[in-house]
Amino acid sequence: MGKQILKKWVALSGLSAAIWTGSMAWVPVLAADTAANRVLTVSGHGEVQVVPDVAYIQLGLVHTAPTAKQAQQENASGFTKIVNVLKGLHIPDKDIQTVRYFTSPDYSFDGNKQTLKGYQVEQIIQITYRDLNNIGTILDKTTAAGVNRVDNVQFGSEKLNDYEQQALARAIANAKEKAAGLAKNAGVKLQSIIQINEGTSQPLPISPGVVMGGGAGISDAKPITQVFPGQLKVQDTVTLTYAFN
């Protein structure tokens, strides 16, 4: 009997020490750990649909000649005509940029035999153009002046930063709405936001720009190239982490 009482006393003493030690050290650690885990993480999405206000047109010349020098000279001569057309359309020098220029040998192949035919020069420029209703005019006139390569017509906006801020605000509002709904349904109370992560995506065309031949509306008129800017979708996402109790 005495031994049983002693064992119980030892056990209770140990438990008491554990509780006392926990109240001094372990309980605050547990409280901090619990608080750290009482978090709610939600994501929000926001988007703005905008009409493009600028186009980036990539076009140029590809020339092949027996020698590299001749190919470069022919390319230079042809580009002079193209630049004159662009100046006639009142496009400033700052909006014309060379994005690719290279000279390379041009070979023909017959089985395992490789024969040098000449040299090829390719020069591509990018035109920043804001009169979106007349992109077809640029394409038609530069092609008539000698352009034999059109690489791309891409649309964008020079107010992109403003639209990104609008999309961000909508994403945050969407995330906050989700968090409030979750907290209400779960019966908890949101505290402060303890972490924010944001990720902006590139503007996406809703209706891609299309370059195609089309009628001018008069049967005997020359067909003109039509380009359709469509719209851009500017998107943003955020992730909010709340503490709650």
Secondary structure, DSSP 8 states (H G I E B T S, - for coil): -HHHHHHHHHHHHHHHHHHHHIIIIIHHHHHHHHHHH-EEEEEEEEEEEE---EEEEEEEEEEEESSHHHHHHHHHHHHHHHHHHHHHTT--GGGEEEEEEEEEEEEEEETTEEEEEEEEEEEEEEEEE--GGGHHHHHHHHHHTT--EEEEEEEE-TTHHHHHHHHHHHHHHHHHHHHHHHHHHHT--EEEEEEEEEEE---EESS---EEEE--SSTTS--EEEE----EEEEEEEEEEEEE-
